[in-house]
């Protein structure tokens, strides 16, 4: 049995290191090899494979890319950090907004968009399986590909891994039974860990081994045969949650237009949320009184938020005080007064639209409308 790193310098026997397969996300290996004559550090993002040869001469292959490499000149040892796939899931992606048209958005489209933008590949069948899940809206803020996949999987209630093939898998864990390997240490009841001797590298996160669901696998490399420390989930484990920090804030934005359904197209000031080239579309307005329609004109300044930090629920929650006076204003509490009123069109059975505007020349200095009731207990208009 042997373990080698296949790279631009050829097949280099691994003399030490480890391979980690986490509960969710990409695998990572840090390995050391003797530097061949004339060799040098490996180029970042260059292709690399970990190859575990079994007793029957079959080979377990982990396909990835070099994230970091260095040479210890005193020992002539090359050390390399390898991650699965093309090695680009850690790079930040530009924001992207998916808005439903006549049909809902299939989750497979969102997953493929993340992988395409990151330069990675989905595993066979994943996109088709994810298309069973649909959303009405999905706003991807600027984030790493790993964080974007974390959030998508969490919202859908699924798991995800980078497979040994280097491709991205997203789906429900099925915990297939693995009947191989030999236990060399008993399970630690404190952290659910035990060590197994393996022929090759068959143990992956997401399999069942001797009745234990493997949440994490850590291979120790460099000996006669690999040793794998496996761990199951135990009570007290910290929950793994996706990063929603950017979805838990609100953002100023400028309205471009409003569609026939009442949603607005807008450009956030923060480029990590969107831009002129990547405007957000179909964003609903949560403004005004029941029965009143808010119709912001182009250039209106608004505030964008995400309900409960959910990328499926972008919403305009307020007009900004710096908006143009001509922007419509939601009327609010009993006893409130507003600025100038240019038009009031009460049509029985239809919504009423209030629009504020500057006073025309010669008009009275101030026009007030006072809400007599029933009023709204929470939504308050801002004077122009």
N, C-alpha and C positions, 0 to 999 in steps of 0.2 A: 504494500500500500504506500502511496505517496501523495503529497500535497504540493502543488506548484502554482506559481503565479505566471500565467501566460501574458506577456506584455511586449512592448517594442524591443526589448532586449532578449526575447526568446522565452523559453520555459525555465524559470528560476525556482529551485527547490526552496520551500519556506522553512526557515530555521526557528521561527518563533512568531507569536502574535495571536490574534483572535478574530472571530467572526461573530457579530451580534445580529440576531433577528428579533426585532422588538414586537410588542403586541400590535402595533399599528405603525405603518410608515415604511421607510426604506431601511434595508440592511446596510451594515457598515463593517468593514474589515480593516484592521491595522496589522500589517505583516512585515517581517524582516527577511532578507535574503542576502547571501554573499554577492557582492558586486563583481560582475565578470570583468575581465581585462578590457580596458577601454570604455567601460560603461559609465553612465552618468545618471543623474536623477531623471525620473520619468516626467514627461510633459503633462501639465494639468489638463484634465478631461480627455487624455488619450485612452484608448480602449484597453481593458484588462479583464482577465478571467481568472477566477480561483478554480482549480481543477483538482478534485478529490478522486483518486483512483482506488477502486474497491478491489477486494481479493479476486473477484471474477473478471477483473480488468475493465469492467464498465466504469464510467466516469460521471460523477456529479459535478455539474458546471454552474458557477455563479458568474453571470455576465454583468460587467459594470464598467466604471471609468475611474481614472485616477483623480482624486481630489487634492492630494498633497504628496510630495515625495522629497526625500532628502538623503544625503550620503554622509555617513560617519567616516571621514577620511582616515582616522586612526585605526579603525577596525575593518575598513573596506566593506562596510555593511550598508545595504540599501534598505530604507524603510519607506513604505507606501501606505497611504490611506485610500481604500477603494470603496465606492458606494455603488448601489445597483443602478442599472439603466445607463442613461447618457450622462448622469452626474449633475443634472441641471435643476433638480427639484428645489434646491436651496436658493436659487436666484429669484429676485423679485420680478413678478409679472405686472404688466400694466393693468389698470382696471378695465373691466368689461361688463356691460349691462345686457342682460337677456330679458326682453319683454315679450309677453305673449301677444300674438295677433289673433287670427280666427281660431287657432287651436292652442292648447297648453304647450309648455316647453318640456320636452323629454329630458330627464336627468342625464341620459347618455350623451346628449349634445353638450351639456355643461361640462361633463367629465372629459369629453374629447377636446373641448376648447381649452381646458386647463392643460392637458397633456400636449396638445399641439403647440400652445404658446411656450411651454417649458421644453419643447424638443424631446418629449418622451413618448412612449407608445403604450396604448391600452392592451391588455391581454385579450386574446381571441374570445369573442362572445360577451365581453363585459358591456360594451355599449348597447347591444341589443337587449341584454338583461335589465340594464338600468332604464331603458325606455319605458318599462312598466311603471316607473315613478315619474310623475309630472308636477310641474310648478307653474304658477301664473307669472311669477317674476323671480329673477335672480340677479342680484347686484354683486359682482365680484370686485372688491376693493383691491388696491395694489397690495400684494402679499406674495410670499414665496409660493411656489407650486405645491410644496408640502403642506403649508397652512391652508391653501385653497382646497386641496383634497381632504384634509382633516375635517374642514367645516362641512363640505358636501356630504361626506360619509356620516358625520355626526347628525346632521339634519335629517338624513334619510334613515338613520338607525342601522347603519351598515358598518362593516369593517373594511380596512384596505391595507394592502401590502405591496411592496415591490417584490415580485417573484424572483427565484433564482435566474430565470430567463432574462431579467432586467425589465420586464414589462409590468405595468401597473394593473393590479387586480382590485376591484371594489365589489363587495357583495356580502351576503349573510354567511357567517362562519358556520360550517357544517361539521367540523371536528372529525374528520375521517380517522379511522383507527390505523396506527402504524405498528406492525408486528415485526420489529427488528431491534437490534442493539442489545446491550447488556448493562444492567444497573451495577454501578460500582460503589455507590454510597447511598444510604437510606435517605428518605425524604425528611427535610427539616420542617417541622410543623410550624415554625415561626414565620418563614418566608416562602414555604411551599416549594423549596428547591431540592433537587437531587442530581447526581452526576451519572452519566451513562457513557460507556465505551461504544464507539460507533465504527461501522465499516463504511467509509465515505462520510457523507454529510446528509443523511436522510431526514433528520429531525428538523421540522420547521415550526414556527409559531402557527397555531391554528389546527394542530393535529392532536389526536388522543393517543397517549403512550401509557400502556399498562393502567388504563382507567383514569389517567390524569390528563386534563385538558391543558396543553402546553400554551401558556401565554407568552413566554419568551424563551429563546434558546441562545446559549453562548458557547461557541466552540473554542477550545484551547488548542492551538496549533503548534506544531514543531516537534512532537514526540513521535513514537513509532506509529501510533494511530491517534486520531482525534479523540478528545474527551469533550462531552457536551453537558454543560450545566443547564438543566431545564427548570423552569419555574411555572407554577400554576398561580392563578389569582387567589388571594386569601383575603379574609376579612381584615379591614384596616388599610388595604392598598389605597393610595391616593387616586381619586378619579382622574382619568385622562380626558381633558376637555379641550376643544378647539379654541383657538385665539379669536375672540370676538371683540377685542378692544376697540377697533375702529368702527364697529357697528353699534357701540354703546355711546357714541358721541352724536352731537348734531352739527350740521354744516350749513353755512350760508351758500346760497346759490342764486342764479339768475334765470328767470323764466324765458324760454325761447318762443313757445307756442302752447296752445291748448288743443287737445283733440276732441272729437265729437262726443266721446264718452266722459269728458270732464277731466281726464288726466293731463298732466303737463309734461312737456319736454323741457329739461333744465340743464344748466351747466354749473356744477359745483365750483366754488372758489378753490377748494383743496384738490390738487391734481391727483391725489391718491384715490379719490372717489370717482372722478370723471373729468372730462375736458371738452372743448369744443368739438374735437374729433371723436370723442367718446361720450356724447351726451346721454343722460338718463331719460328714458321715454316712458310715457304712460304712468307717471307718478300720481297717485290719488291725492286729493286735498282733504285734509281734516280741519275744516275751518267753518266759522259762521254758525248760524242757527239752523235747526231743522227746517226744511222748506225754503231756505235761501241758497242760491247758487253763487259760488265764488268764481269770477271770471277774470283772472289776472291777465293783464296785457303783457306783451313782450317787453322785457326789461324789468319787470317787477322783481323785487328782491324778496326771497323767501328763505325759510329754514327747513332743511331736510333732516329727517331722522329715520331710524329703523326700529319698528316695533319689537321690543324685547330682544334687541340685538340680532334680529333675524334677517338674513340676506334676502328672504322672500318678501319682506314687508317694508320697502321704502315708502315714506309718506311725507307730504308737506304738512308741517304742524303749525306754522306761523308765518305772517308777513313780517319782514324786517322794517324797523322804524325808518331806515334810510330809503325806503321805496319812493317811487315817484308819486306825487299827490293823486295822479289819475288812476292809480291802482285801486281796484275794488277793496272794500274793507268789511270784514264781518262785524255785524252789530251784536251787542252783547247784553250786559246786565241791565236789569231794571234800574232806571234812573241814569243810565249812561247817556252821554251826549257825544255827537260826532262833529266833524268839520263840515266843510261845504258839501252840499248835496246838489248834484247836477241833474239827476233824473230819478224819479220814483215811479215804477210802473206796476201798480197792484192789479194783477189780472186774476179774477176769481178762479180758484182751482189750479193756478200756476205758481211757480216760485217767484219771489220778488227779488229783483237785482238792485242793490244799492251801489252807486258809483260816486266816489269822492272826486272833486276837481277844484282847482283854484277859482276864487270868486271872479266873475266877469266884471269888466270895468263898469262902474256905476251901480253895481249891486250893493245891497246892504253889507255892512262890514262883517256880519256873522249870521250864519243860518244854523240853527240847532234842531236836532231831532231827539226827543227823549223817549226812551222805551218805556211804555206803560205796563207791559206785561204780555205774555208770561215771562219773558226774559230767559236767560241761560245762566246757570249757576257757575259755570267754569270757563266758558270761552269768552274772552274779553277783547274787544276791538282796541286798536292802538290809534290814537288821534294822529291826523296827518300833518 
